[in-house]
Amino acid sequence: MENLDSQQLNLLITLRLRQLHNNGLKGILFDDLVRMYRDFIWKNGQPVHLNEIASDVFRVSDETIVRWLATESKIDGYRYSLEDFLPMLEDEEL
């Protein structure tokens, strides 16, 4: 269980993702959860034992996940200028 590519961890995150989708949060992706656990929950190191990992995966509330993703999105937005978003706006039908 040393890395985020393990089969057991992928299963746990997939189960958590299904819970989120069942709770109406269908816009959250598998990669979003992997990033959140890696960069936020386990920033000081991932637990070694599967039961600790499972506890961490299911302990985090839906609200915390949404809040972290929103904060991450806001931080990423600061890295861009308005000109970077012009192609998106030009492609949209108004």
N, CA, C and O atoms as CSV, one atom per row, in Angstrom:
chain,resi,resn,atom,element,x,y,z
A,1,MET,N,N,0.822,-1.198,0.000
A,1,MET,CA,C,0.000,0.000,0.000
A,1,MET,C,C,0.861,1.255,0.000
A,1,MET,O,O,0.520,2.238,0.657
A,2,GLU,N,N,1.941,1.234,-0.708
A,2,GLU,CA,C,2.840,2.374,-0.667
A,2,GLU,C,C,2.487,3.478,-1.653
A,2,GLU,O,O,2.949,4.608,-1.494
A,3,ASN,N,N,1.682,3.180,-2.665
A,3,ASN,CA,C,1.386,4.229,-3.626
A,3,ASN,C,C,-0.097,4.267,-3.956
A,3,ASN,O,O,-0.860,3.369,-3.603
A,4,LEU,N,N,-0.478,5.332,-4.642
A,4,LEU,CA,C,-1.882,5.533,-4.963
A,4,LEU,C,C,-2.345,4.703,-6.144
A,4,LEU,O,O,-3.491,4.843,-6.569
A,5,ASP,N,N,-1.495,3.843,-6.689
A,5,ASP,CA,C,-1.872,3.033,-7.836
A,5,ASP,C,C,-2.315,1.631,-7.433
A,5,ASP,O,O,-2.622,0.813,-8.301
A,6,SER,N,N,-2.354,1.341,-6.157
A,6,SER,CA,C,-2.688,-0.011,-5.736
A,6,SER,C,C,-4.152,-0.331,-6.018
A,6,SER,O,O,-5.012,0.548,-5.992
A,7,GLN,N,N,-4.409,-1.579,-6.283
A,7,GLN,CA,C,-5.756,-2.032,-6.626
A,7,GLN,C,C,-6.736,-1.803,-5.474
A,7,GLN,O,O,-7.873,-1.390,-5.704
A,8,GLN,N,N,-6.309,-2.063,-4.251
A,8,GLN,CA,C,-7.196,-1.877,-3.103
A,8,GLN,C,C,-7.574,-0.414,-2.919
A,8,GLN,O,O,-8.729,-0.094,-2.636
A,9,LEU,N,N,-6.605,0.461,-3.079
A,9,LEU,CA,C,-6.882,1.885,-2.922
A,9,LEU,C,C,-7.812,2.375,-4.026
A,9,LEU,O,O,-8.731,3.154,-3.768
A,10,ASN,N,N,-7.577,1.925,-5.246
A,10,ASN,CA,C,-8.459,2.305,-6.351
A,10,ASN,C,C,-9.892,1.868,-6.079
A,10,ASN,O,O,-10.835,2.601,-6.378
A,11,LEU,N,N,-10.056,0.684,-5.516
A,11,LEU,CA,C,-11.393,0.194,-5.181
A,11,LEU,C,C,-12.038,1.073,-4.113
A,11,LEU,O,O,-13.207,1.439,-4.237
A,12,LEU,N,N,-11.289,1.414,-3.071
A,12,LEU,CA,C,-11.830,2.267,-2.007
A,12,LEU,C,C,-12.249,3.632,-2.546
A,12,LEU,O,O,-13.318,4.140,-2.209
A,13,ILE,N,N,-11.410,4.211,-3.372
A,13,ILE,CA,C,-11.730,5.532,-3.919
A,13,ILE,C,C,-12.924,5.436,-4.868
A,13,ILE,O,O,-13.755,6.344,-4.905
A,14,THR,N,N,-13.017,4.357,-5.627
A,14,THR,CA,C,-14.168,4.166,-6.509
A,14,THR,C,C,-15.455,4.038,-5.702
A,14,THR,O,O,-16.485,4.598,-6.080
A,15,LEU,N,N,-15.402,3.309,-4.599
A,15,LEU,CA,C,-16.584,3.185,-3.738
A,15,LEU,C,C,-16.983,4.536,-3.153
A,15,LEU,O,O,-18.167,4.865,-3.083
A,16,ARG,N,N,-15.993,5.311,-2.735
A,16,ARG,CA,C,-16.279,6.651,-2.192
A,16,ARG,C,C,-16.860,7.550,-3.275
A,16,ARG,O,O,-17.770,8.336,-3.015
A,17,LEU,N,N,-16.337,7.432,-4.478
A,17,LEU,CA,C,-16.845,8.218,-5.599
A,17,LEU,C,C,-18.304,7.869,-5.881
A,17,LEU,O,O,-19.113,8.756,-6.153
A,18,ARG,N,N,-18.641,6.596,-5.817
A,18,ARG,CA,C,-20.034,6.185,-6.022
A,18,ARG,C,C,-20.943,6.768,-4.947
A,18,ARG,O,O,-22.070,7.170,-5.234
A,19,GLN,N,N,-20.454,6.815,-3.715
A,19,GLN,CA,C,-21.231,7.451,-2.643
A,19,GLN,C,C,-21.498,8.912,-2.974
A,19,GLN,O,O,-22.621,9.397,-2.837
A,20,LEU,N,N,-20.456,9.605,-3.411
A,20,LEU,CA,C,-20.605,11.019,-3.758
A,20,LEU,C,C,-21.611,11.196,-4.888
A,20,LEU,O,O,-22.462,12.084,-4.831
A,21,HIS,N,N,-21.516,10.362,-5.904
A,21,HIS,CA,C,-22.443,10.451,-7.034
A,21,HIS,C,C,-23.872,10.150,-6.584
A,21,HIS,O,O,-24.813,10.801,-7.038
A,22,ASN,N,N,-24.039,9.174,-5.700
A,22,ASN,CA,C,-25.371,8.863,-5.172
A,22,ASN,C,C,-25.934,10.007,-4.335
A,22,ASN,O,O,-27.150,10.151,-4.208
A,23,ASN,N,N,-25.052,10.814,-3.769
A,23,ASN,CA,C,-25.473,11.974,-2.979
A,23,ASN,C,C,-25.662,13.219,-3.847
A,23,ASN,O,O,-25.852,14.319,-3.327
A,24,GLY,N,N,-25.611,13.043,-5.168
A,24,GLY,CA,C,-25.874,14.146,-6.082
A,24,GLY,C,C,-24.653,14.915,-6.544
A,24,GLY,O,O,-24.794,15.902,-7.266
A,25,LEU,N,N,-23.470,14.499,-6.156
A,25,LEU,CA,C,-22.240,15.201,-6.540
A,25,LEU,C,C,-21.605,14.495,-7.737
A,25,LEU,O,O,-20.510,13.941,-7.642
A,26,LYS,N,N,-22.309,14.527,-8.852
A,26,LYS,CA,C,-21.905,13.763,-10.032
A,26,LYS,C,C,-20.735,14.381,-10.795
A,26,LYS,O,O,-20.152,13.720,-11.654
A,27,GLY,N,N,-20.386,15.616,-10.506
A,27,GLY,CA,C,-19.296,16.281,-11.217
A,27,GLY,C,C,-17.913,15.936,-10.701
A,27,GLY,O,O,-16.913,16.328,-11.303
A,28,ILE,N,N,-17.839,15.217,-9.607
A,28,ILE,CA,C,-16.543,14.855,-9.030
A,28,ILE,C,C,-16.010,13.621,-9.752
A,28,ILE,O,O,-16.741,12.658,-9.986
A,29,LEU,N,N,-14.742,13.666,-10.096
A,29,LEU,CA,C,-14.100,12.581,-10.839
A,29,LEU,C,C,-13.159,11.779,-9.943
A,29,LEU,O,O,-12.739,12.241,-8.881
A,30,PHE,N,N,-12.842,10.583,-10.392
A,30,PHE,CA,C,-11.902,9.718,-9.680
A,30,PHE,C,C,-10.582,10.442,-9.441
A,30,PHE,O,O,-10.045,10.416,-8.333
A,31,ASP,N,N,-10.061,11.087,-10.482
A,31,ASP,CA,C,-8.780,11.792,-10.357
A,31,ASP,C,C,-8.846,12.937,-9.352
A,31,ASP,O,O,-7.847,13.253,-8.706
A,32,ASP,N,N,-10.019,13.563,-9.214
A,32,ASP,CA,C,-10.190,14.618,-8.209
A,32,ASP,C,C,-9.971,14.055,-6.808
A,32,ASP,O,O,-9.290,14.661,-5.980
A,33,LEU,N,N,-10.559,12.890,-6.557
A,33,LEU,CA,C,-10.410,12.280,-5.232
A,33,LEU,C,C,-8.974,11.836,-4.983
A,33,LEU,O,O,-8.443,12.029,-3.890
A,34,VAL,N,N,-8.351,11.248,-5.982
A,34,VAL,CA,C,-6.953,10.819,-5.825
A,34,VAL,C,C,-6.090,12.022,-5.464
A,34,VAL,O,O,-5.269,11.953,-4.550
A,35,ARG,N,N,-6.279,13.126,-6.185
A,35,ARG,CA,C,-5.509,14.345,-5.922
A,35,ARG,C,C,-5.773,14.872,-4.516
A,35,ARG,O,O,-4.845,15.285,-3.820
A,36,MET,N,N,-7.035,14.858,-4.099
A,36,MET,CA,C,-7.369,15.376,-2.777
A,36,MET,C,C,-6.730,14.537,-1.674
A,36,MET,O,O,-6.143,15.078,-0.737
A,37,TYR,N,N,-6.845,13.216,-1.788
A,37,TYR,CA,C,-6.244,12.373,-0.752
A,37,TYR,C,C,-4.728,12.514,-0.747
A,37,TYR,O,O,-4.115,12.609,0.316
A,38,ARG,N,N,-4.126,12.526,-1.919
A,38,ARG,CA,C,-2.661,12.618,-2.010
A,38,ARG,C,C,-2.148,13.967,-1.498
A,38,ARG,O,O,-1.187,14.018,-0.729
A,39,ASP,N,N,-2.790,15.055,-1.926
A,39,ASP,CA,C,-2.262,16.392,-1.633
A,39,ASP,C,C,-2.783,17.008,-0.343
A,39,ASP,O,O,-2.169,17.936,0.185
A,40,PHE,N,N,-3.898,16.513,0.173
A,40,PHE,CA,C,-4.517,17.142,1.340
A,40,PHE,C,C,-4.567,16.185,2.534
A,40,PHE,O,O,-3.994,16.470,3.585
A,41,ILE,N,N,-5.230,15.088,2.374
A,41,ILE,CA,C,-5.423,14.170,3.499
A,41,ILE,C,C,-4.110,13.489,3.878
A,41,ILE,O,O,-3.788,13.364,5.059
A,42,TRP,N,N,-3.362,13.055,2.879
A,42,TRP,CA,C,-2.113,12.332,3.141
A,42,TRP,C,C,-0.888,13.156,2.789
A,42,TRP,O,O,0.120,12.602,2.349
A,43,LYS,N,N,-0.954,14.462,2.974
A,43,LYS,CA,C,0.184,15.310,2.614
A,43,LYS,C,C,1.430,14.976,3.428
A,43,LYS,O,O,2.548,15.230,2.979
A,44,ASN,N,N,1.251,14.412,4.616
A,44,ASN,CA,C,2.395,14.027,5.451
A,44,ASN,C,C,2.706,12.542,5.362
A,44,ASN,O,O,3.508,12.021,6.138
A,45,GLY,N,N,2.074,11.867,4.422
A,45,GLY,CA,C,2.334,10.444,4.230
A,45,GLY,C,C,1.063,9.616,4.306
A,45,GLY,O,O,0.211,9.827,5.169
A,46,GLN,N,N,0.958,8.683,3.396
A,46,GLN,CA,C,-0.197,7.792,3.335
A,46,GLN,C,C,-0.056,6.705,4.394
A,46,GLN,O,O,1.042,6.189,4.602
A,47,PRO,N,N,-1.150,6.349,5.068
A,47,PRO,CA,C,-1.080,5.249,6.034
A,47,PRO,C,C,-0.618,3.955,5.368
A,47,PRO,O,O,-0.754,3.780,4.157
A,48,VAL,N,N,-0.080,3.072,6.165
A,48,VAL,CA,C,0.470,1.819,5.645
A,48,VAL,C,C,-0.584,0.721,5.592
A,48,VAL,O,O,-0.601,-0.081,4.658
A,49,HIS,N,N,-1.452,0.682,6.578
A,49,HIS,CA,C,-2.420,-0.408,6.689
A,49,HIS,C,C,-3.712,-0.084,5.953
A,49,HIS,O,O,-4.188,1.050,5.967
A,50,LEU,N,N,-4.264,-1.102,5.312
A,50,LEU,CA,C,-5.471,-0.937,4.516
A,50,LEU,C,C,-6.636,-0.411,5.352
A,50,LEU,O,O,-7.406,0.420,4.871
A,51,ASN,N,N,-6.780,-0.874,6.587
A,51,ASN,CA,C,-7.893,-0.395,7.413
A,51,ASN,C,C,-7.762,1.093,7.737
A,51,ASN,O,O,-8.774,1.785,7.849
A,52,GLU,N,N,-6.544,1.594,7.887
A,52,GLU,CA,C,-6.338,3.027,8.128
A,52,GLU,C,C,-6.670,3.834,6.876
A,52,GLU,O,O,-7.264,4.909,6.958
A,53,ILE,N,N,-6.283,3.307,5.730
A,53,ILE,CA,C,-6.580,3.982,4.463
A,53,ILE,C,C,-8.087,4.029,4.253
A,53,ILE,O,O,-8.634,5.071,3.891
A,54,ALA,N,N,-8.759,2.901,4.479
A,54,ALA,CA,C,-10.218,2.851,4.319
A,54,ALA,C,C,-10.893,3.834,5.265
A,54,ALA,O,O,-11.842,4.517,4.882
A,55,SER,N,N,-10.411,3.906,6.480
A,55,SER,CA,C,-10.968,4.845,7.451
A,55,SER,C,C,-10.819,6.278,6.952
A,55,SER,O,O,-11.762,7.066,7.028
A,56,ASP,N,N,-9.642,6.615,6.445
A,56,ASP,CA,C,-9.414,7.961,5.909
A,56,ASP,C,C,-10.325,8.255,4.721
A,56,ASP,O,O,-10.906,9.336,4.629
A,57,VAL,N,N,-10.445,7.292,3.817
A,57,VAL,CA,C,-11.234,7.504,2.598
A,57,VAL,C,C,-12.692,7.795,2.939
A,57,VAL,O,O,-13.300,8.686,2.345
A,58,PHE,N,N,-13.253,7.058,3.884
A,58,PHE,CA,C,-14.674,7.212,4.186
A,58,PHE,C,C,-14.957,8.207,5.306
A,58,PHE,O,O,-16.112,8.573,5.525
A,59,ARG,N,N,-13.937,8.643,6.009
A,59,ARG,CA,C,-14.109,9.605,7.099
A,59,ARG,C,C,-14.323,11.026,6.584
A,59,ARG,O,O,-15.018,11.818,7.221
A,60,VAL,N,N,-13.738,11.349,5.454
A,60,VAL,CA,C,-13.819,12.708,4.918
A,60,VAL,C,C,-15.246,12.974,4.435
A,60,VAL,O,O,-15.795,12.212,3.639
A,61,SER,N,N,-15.830,14.053,4.920
A,61,SER,CA,C,-17.221,14.366,4.574
A,61,SER,C,C,-17.335,14.875,3.141
A,61,SER,O,O,-16.366,15.353,2.550
A,62,ASP,N,N,-18.541,14.760,2.603
A,62,ASP,CA,C,-18.819,15.294,1.265
A,62,ASP,C,C,-18.495,16.782,1.223
A,62,ASP,O,O,-17.913,17.274,0.256
A,63,GLU,N,N,-18.875,17.486,2.270
A,63,GLU,CA,C,-18.644,18.934,2.340
A,63,GLU,C,C,-17.151,19.263,2.281
A,63,GLU,O,O,-16.750,20.207,1.600
A,64,THR,N,N,-16.340,18.499,2.984
A,64,THR,CA,C,-14.894,18.730,2.974
A,64,THR,C,C,-14.320,18.503,1.583
A,64,THR,O,O,-13.459,19.258,1.132
A,65,ILE,N,N,-14.790,17.475,0.910
A,65,ILE,CA,C,-14.314,17.188,-0.445
A,65,ILE,C,C,-14.668,18.336,-1.382
A,65,ILE,O,O,-13.817,18.808,-2.136
A,66,VAL,N,N,-15.920,18.785,-1.338
A,66,VAL,CA,C,-16.355,19.878,-2.208
A,66,VAL,C,C,-15.583,21.156,-1.878
A,66,VAL,O,O,-15.166,21.882,-2.781
A,67,ARG,N,N,-15.396,21.427,-0.602
A,67,ARG,CA,C,-14.664,22.634,-0.194
A,67,ARG,C,C,-13.221,22.591,-0.689
A,67,ARG,O,O,-12.701,23.595,-1.177
A,68,TRP,N,N,-12.569,21.427,-0.566
A,68,TRP,CA,C,-11.185,21.316,-1.013
A,68,TRP,C,C,-11.092,21.499,-2.524
A,68,TRP,O,O,-10.209,22.205,-3.011
A,69,LEU,N,N,-11.995,20.867,-3.265
A,69,LEU,CA,C,-11.973,20.997,-4.724
A,69,LEU,C,C,-12.242,22.436,-5.157
A,69,LEU,O,O,-11.636,22.918,-6.114
A,70,ALA,N,N,-13.140,23.118,-4.465
A,70,ALA,CA,C,-13.422,24.520,-4.792
A,70,ALA,C,C,-12.203,25.393,-4.516
A,70,ALA,O,O,-11.873,26.276,-5.307
A,71,THR,N,N,-11.545,25.145,-3.406
A,71,THR,CA,C,-10.339,25.909,-3.069
A,71,THR,C,C,-9.238,25.641,-4.081
A,71,THR,O,O,-8.551,26.565,-4.517
A,72,GLU,N,N,-9.069,24.378,-4.454
A,72,GLU,CA,C,-8.061,24.023,-5.453
A,72,GLU,C,C,-8.354,24.731,-6.777
A,72,GLU,O,O,-7.444,25.234,-7.435
A,73,SER,N,N,-9.609,24.764,-7.152
A,73,SER,CA,C,-10.008,25.419,-8.392
A,73,SER,C,C,-9.715,26.917,-8.343
A,73,SER,O,O,-9.250,27.502,-9.320
A,74,LYS,N,N,-9.990,27.518,-7.207
A,74,LYS,CA,C,-9.733,28.953,-7.046
A,74,LYS,C,C,-8.235,29.238,-7.137
A,74,LYS,O,O,-7.825,30.197,-7.791
A,75,ILE,N,N,-7.428,28.420,-6.491
A,75,ILE,CA,C,-5.972,28.596,-6.532
A,75,ILE,C,C,-5.465,28.423,-7.959
A,75,ILE,O,O,-4.630,29.201,-8.421
A,76,ASP,N,N,-5.964,27.409,-8.656
A,76,ASP,CA,C,-5.564,27.201,-10.053
A,76,ASP,C,C,-5.970,28.383,-10.918
A,76,ASP,O,O,-5.248,28.747,-11.847
A,77,GLY,N,N,-7.110,28.983,-10.627
A,77,GLY,CA,C,-7.584,30.129,-11.399
A,77,GLY,C,C,-6.671,31.331,-11.301
A,77,GLY,O,O,-6.579,32.116,-12.245
A,78,TYR,N,N,-5.994,31.491,-10.176
A,78,TYR,CA,C,-5.072,32.613,-10.003
A,78,TYR,C,C,-3.842,32.492,-10.895
A,78,TYR,O,O,-3.145,33.479,-11.132
A,79,ARG,N,N,-3.579,31.310,-11.379
A,79,ARG,CA,C,-2.400,31.093,-12.220
A,79,ARG,C,C,-2.616,31.549,-13.661
A,79,ARG,O,O,-1.668,31.604,-14.444
A,80,TYR,N,N,-3.836,31.869,-14.004
A,80,TYR,CA,C,-4.165,32.215,-15.380
A,80,TYR,C,C,-4.585,33.671,-15.479
A,80,TYR,O,O,-5.025,34.276,-14.501
A,81,SER,N,N,-4.443,34.219,-16.669
A,81,SER,CA,C,-4.949,35.564,-16.928
A,81,SER,C,C,-6.294,35.435,-17.644
A,81,SER,O,O,-6.669,34.346,-18.076
A,82,LEU,N,N,-7.002,36.527,-17.765
A,82,LEU,CA,C,-8.296,36.497,-18.444
A,82,LEU,C,C,-8.162,36.068,-19.902
A,82,LEU,O,O,-9.064,35.436,-20.452
A,83,GLU,N,N,-7.050,36.406,-20.517
A,83,GLU,CA,C,-6.835,36.031,-21.912
A,83,GLU,C,C,-6.791,34.509,-22.092
A,83,GLU,O,O,-7.135,33.997,-23.157
A,84,ASP,N,N,-6.372,33.800,-21.058
A,84,ASP,CA,C,-6.321,32.342,-21.141
A,84,ASP,C,C,-7.712,31.730,-21.276
A,84,ASP,O,O,-7.852,30.609,-21.766
A,85,PHE,N,N,-8.735,32.454,-20.847
A,85,PHE,CA,C,-10.097,31.933,-20.884
A,85,PHE,C,C,-10.876,32.386,-22.118
A,85,PHE,O,O,-11.997,31.925,-22.334
A,86,LEU,N,N,-10.313,33.266,-22.920
A,86,LEU,CA,C,-11.016,33.767,-24.100
A,86,LEU,C,C,-11.433,32.666,-25.072
A,86,LEU,O,O,-12.559,32.710,-25.569
A,87,PRO,N,N,-10.584,31.680,-25.369
A,87,PRO,CA,C,-11.030,30.623,-26.285
A,87,PRO,C,C,-12.278,29.882,-25.783
A,87,PRO,O,O,-13.121,29.475,-26.583
A,88,MET,N,N,-12.394,29.713,-24.491
A,88,MET,CA,C,-13.577,29.056,-23.935
A,88,MET,C,C,-14.815,29.914,-24.165
A,88,MET,O,O,-15.876,29.401,-24.518
A,89,LEU,N,N,-14.676,31.208,-23.965
A,89,LEU,CA,C,-15.810,32.109,-24.126
A,89,LEU,C,C,-16.209,32.256,-25.586
A,89,LEU,O,O,-17.393,32.389,-25.895
A,90,GLU,N,N,-15.242,32.234,-26.476
A,90,GLU,CA,C,-15.531,32.369,-27.898
A,90,GLU,C,C,-16.244,31.141,-28.447
A,90,GLU,O,O,-17.036,31.252,-29.382
A,91,ASP,N,N,-15.971,29.973,-27.876
A,91,ASP,CA,C,-16.593,28.736,-28.342
A,91,ASP,C,C,-18.019,28.569,-27.840
A,91,ASP,O,O,-18.800,27.825,-28.434
A,92,GLU,N,N,-18.367,29.247,-26.764
A,92,GLU,CA,C,-19.709,29.114,-26.194
A,92,GLU,C,C,-20.719,29.906,-26.997
A,92,GLU,O,O,-20.431,30.986,-27.513
A,93,GLU,N,N,-21.905,29.342,-27.085
A,93,GLU,CA,C,-22.998,30.072,-27.713
A,93,GLU,C,C,-23.660,30.922,-26.647
A,93,GLU,O,O,-24.049,30.419,-25.592
A,94,LEU,N,N,-23.784,32.181,-26.917
A,94,LEU,CA,C,-24.407,33.085,-25.943
A,94,LEU,C,C,-25.838,33.346,-26.288
A,94,LEU,O,O,-26.519,34.086,-25.578
